[in-house]
Amino acid sequence: MPKLLIISVLGILLSGCAGMGYAIDNYSGVPVHHHQTTGDTWRIFDKPSESRMMVTSSIGSAIAQGLGQGLLLNAVDNTPPEPRFRQAARGYLDLTNREECEITDAYLIVRPQFEVTYECPAGADTEVTPYPETETPDQDANDEYEYD
């Protein structure tokens, strides 16, 4: 029985590493945009040339989620539900002049980071309007998605 427990724990740890590796490989160096919605400020790492973005909770929210899970010994997953990540992505697309683009998928990369893919109709104006940056309470001047 202890062998099964060890294998299960290793599987969980390695799956988290795979997600983190994906985030690093695909979003390292991508500028972060802070997008405020009702209830939270989100960090958006947009790759318009690839029609995808990574959406993550604000640093403050992510820390609170991590502390909550740690105190509960990971018994409860308090990652915000996927529809909230879609809502943040939708709002960001609208604010960057991509109202006609449709979200096609959203999936967890690693808690609390989701990748959201989108598709824009042929002939749609998809030129990205520069996003107006706003200061947020937990925004750090050096806030970049870097893991090196």
Buried (B, 14 or more C-beta within 10 A) or exposed (E): EEEEEEEEEEEEEEEEEEBBEBBBEBBEEBEBBBBEEEEBBBBBBBBBEEBBBBBBBBBBBBEEBBEEBEEEEEEEEBBBEBEBBBBBBBBBBEBBBBEBBEBEEBEBBBBBBBBBBBEBEEEEEBEEEEBEEEEBEBBEEEBEBEEE
